[in-house]
Amino acid sequence: GFINAVVIAPVFEEFMFRGAVLGALMQRYRFAAANVVTALLFLGLHLPGWYFQGRLWEHLTSLAGGALAIFVLGLIFGFVAHRGRSLVASILTHAISNLFGP
């Protein structure tokens, strides 16, 4: 679980969302709009897991550690990738978040 949360998920998710999705959206839209859409898609990736854990409603209504937190983290990871012009920066930020997060 630890390797998945701190290594595999950050690498996979950042390549997919900040690399592929954000990169493609920024070819057509401004960064802010592209980042919001990417953060919403990032949130959407987490919904099935919460559903199958039987905790979907809890995460949708919780402020701390719930859907809002995942959306905001998605925005932050996008900003880090954009500002740092590097997926390595967002991968490290994501890994640190997963290491110290709930």
C-alpha positions, 0 to 999 in steps of 0.5 A: 500500500505504501509503495502504491500511495507514495510512488506508483499513484503519483507517477501514474496520475501525474503523467496522466493528468498533468502530463497528458490531460493538462498538456492537451487542454492547454493547447486550446485553453488558458492554464486556469481553465485547463487546470480546473477541468484537469482537477475535476477529472482528477477528483473523478478518478477517486470517486469509484474507489470511494464508492466501492469502499462504501464511503462515497457520500462521506467523502462528498460531504466532508471538507477535510480529506474529502472531495473538496480536498482532492479537487484543491490538491488537483489544482495545486499539483497542476500549478506546480507542474505548470510553474515548475515546467516539470512533471517531476515537481508535481510528482514529488508534491503528489508523493509528499502529499500522499505520504503525509495525508490521511 
